[in-house]
Amino acid sequence: MNEQTEDAVSFQEYEIGRREMAAGNYANAIEHFRISIRHYPHFKTLELLGECLLAMGDHVASIVPLAAAVGLGTREFRALYLLSKALVQIGKHEDALKYLDRALEMAPDFKRARELRSQITG
């Protein structure tokens, strides 16, 4: 496949994944996001894959795509928040706080991040 074809397939699968996610069909969305990532690993696709895995209760599996989204993103505060949420679910509160603080540095008014931080710190 040439680069344009790879990009087109990646975007098409991403769009299908977003529609499936919006409809609450997380398992289907995960499959489409994974196909999209095989063609081009865009940070937003990785973030949404991680979010779907979180929604399905697979907290450990969500960490890798969310961490990748953080590494590839430019304003990755949402991916940082989701990564923190996954880390809380597996009992890694100190790590979660570290990433939440980074998210809040970028987006100080990020309400859900503030709420999660309050929940962790009690």
Backbone torsions as a table, in degrees:
resi	resn	phi	psi	omega
1	MET	NA	142.1	176.4
2	ASN	-85.8	171.2	-174.3
3	GLU	-61.1	-40.4	179.1
4	GLN	-64.1	-40.3	178.9
5	THR	-65.7	-43.8	177.6
6	GLU	-56.9	-47.7	-179.7
7	ASP	-62.8	-41.5	-179.2
8	ALA	-65.1	-43.9	178.4
9	VAL	-63.9	-45.0	180.0
10	SER	-58.4	-47.4	-178.6
11	PHE	-66.4	-41.9	179.5
12	GLN	-61.2	-45.7	179.4
13	GLU	-66.3	-37.3	176.0
14	TYR	-59.8	-48.1	-179.2
15	GLU	-62.1	-43.0	177.7
16	ILE	-63.1	-43.1	178.2
17	GLY	-59.5	-42.3	178.0
18	ARG	-62.4	-42.3	179.1
19	ARG	-64.2	-42.8	178.5
20	GLU	-63.2	-41.6	179.0
21	MET	-63.2	-45.2	179.7
22	ALA	-60.9	-31.1	179.2
23	ALA	-84.8	-1.4	180.0
24	GLY	83.1	10.0	179.3
25	ASN	-91.4	70.7	-172.4
26	TYR	-63.9	-39.2	-179.8
27	ALA	-61.4	-43.2	177.8
28	ASN	-66.7	-41.4	179.3
29	ALA	-60.6	-42.3	179.6
30	ILE	-57.6	-45.2	-179.6
31	GLU	-61.8	-43.5	-179.3
32	HIS	-68.8	-39.4	177.3
33	PHE	-64.2	-38.5	178.7
34	ARG	-64.9	-39.9	176.5
35	ILE	-63.8	-44.6	179.1
36	SER	-57.4	-45.1	-178.7
37	ILE	-64.5	-34.2	177.9
38	ARG	-63.3	-28.9	-179.9
39	HIS	-89.2	-33.9	175.0
40	TYR	-164.7	117.3	-176.1
41	PRO	-82.6	76.9	179.6
42	HIS	-77.8	143.9	-175.4
43	PHE	-60.4	-35.9	-177.5
44	LYS	-69.9	-37.1	177.4
45	THR	-65.3	-42.5	177.5
46	LEU	-62.7	-41.3	178.6
47	GLU	-61.9	-46.2	-179.2
48	LEU	-68.4	-36.1	174.7
49	LEU	-59.7	-47.7	178.4
50	GLY	-61.1	-39.8	178.8
51	GLU	-63.8	-40.9	177.7
52	CYS	-64.9	-42.7	178.6
53	LEU	-62.3	-38.2	175.1
54	LEU	-61.7	-46.0	-179.5
55	ALA	-61.9	-29.8	179.2
56	MET	-83.8	-3.5	179.0
57	GLY	86.3	9.3	179.7
58	ASP	-96.1	72.1	-172.7
59	HIS	-62.8	-41.8	-179.1
60	VAL	-64.4	-45.5	-178.9
61	ALA	-65.8	-25.2	-178.5
62	SER	-72.4	-22.0	-173.8
63	ILE	-64.2	-43.2	-176.4
64	VAL	-63.7	-52.0	179.4
65	PRO	-65.6	-32.8	178.4
66	LEU	-68.8	-40.9	176.9
67	ALA	-63.9	-38.4	177.1
68	ALA	-65.2	-39.8	178.3
69	ALA	-61.9	-40.5	177.6
70	VAL	-61.7	-43.3	-178.3
71	GLY	-68.5	-30.7	-176.8
72	LEU	-94.4	-18.3	-174.7
73	GLY	-78.9	165.9	176.8
74	THR	-109.3	-32.4	173.9
75	ARG	-129.7	70.6	-167.1
76	GLU	-89.0	27.6	-175.4
77	PHE	-61.5	-33.9	178.9
78	ARG	-69.5	-41.7	177.3
79	ALA	-64.3	-37.6	176.5
80	LEU	-62.4	-42.1	177.6
81	TYR	-61.9	-48.0	-179.4
82	LEU	-63.8	-39.7	176.1
83	LEU	-61.5	-42.7	177.0
84	SER	-60.8	-41.7	179.2
85	LYS	-61.3	-42.2	177.9
86	ALA	-64.7	-42.6	-179.1
87	LEU	-64.9	-37.0	175.9
88	VAL	-60.5	-41.7	-177.3
89	GLN	-63.8	-24.9	178.5
90	ILE	-105.3	13.7	173.4
91	GLY	83.5	14.5	-178.9
92	LYS	-98.4	67.0	-173.5
93	HIS	-66.3	-39.8	179.6
94	GLU	-63.0	-43.2	177.3
95	ASP	-64.2	-41.3	179.5
96	ALA	-59.8	-43.9	179.2
97	LEU	-61.9	-38.6	179.1
98	LYS	-59.4	-46.5	-179.0
99	TYR	-73.5	-35.2	176.2
100	LEU	-62.1	-43.0	179.1
101	ASP	-61.3	-38.7	176.3
102	ARG	-63.8	-41.6	178.9
103	ALA	-62.3	-42.9	-177.9
104	LEU	-72.4	-24.7	172.5
105	GLU	-64.1	-38.5	-179.0
106	MET	-79.2	-35.5	-175.8
107	ALA	-137.6	79.7	-175.2
108	PRO	-59.0	-24.2	-178.7
109	ASP	-95.0	14.2	-177.7
110	PHE	-71.9	95.6	-171.7
111	LYS	-58.5	-47.9	-178.0
112	ARG	-62.8	-35.4	177.8
113	ALA	-67.3	-41.9	177.3
114	ARG	-62.3	-42.0	179.6
115	GLU	-63.8	-42.9	179.1
116	LEU	-65.3	-39.8	178.4
117	ARG	-61.7	-43.0	178.2
118	SER	-63.5	-39.3	179.1
119	GLN	-62.5	-41.0	-178.4
120	ILE	-70.2	-45.2	-173.8
121	THR	-83.3	-10.4	174.8
122	GLY	76.3	NA	NA
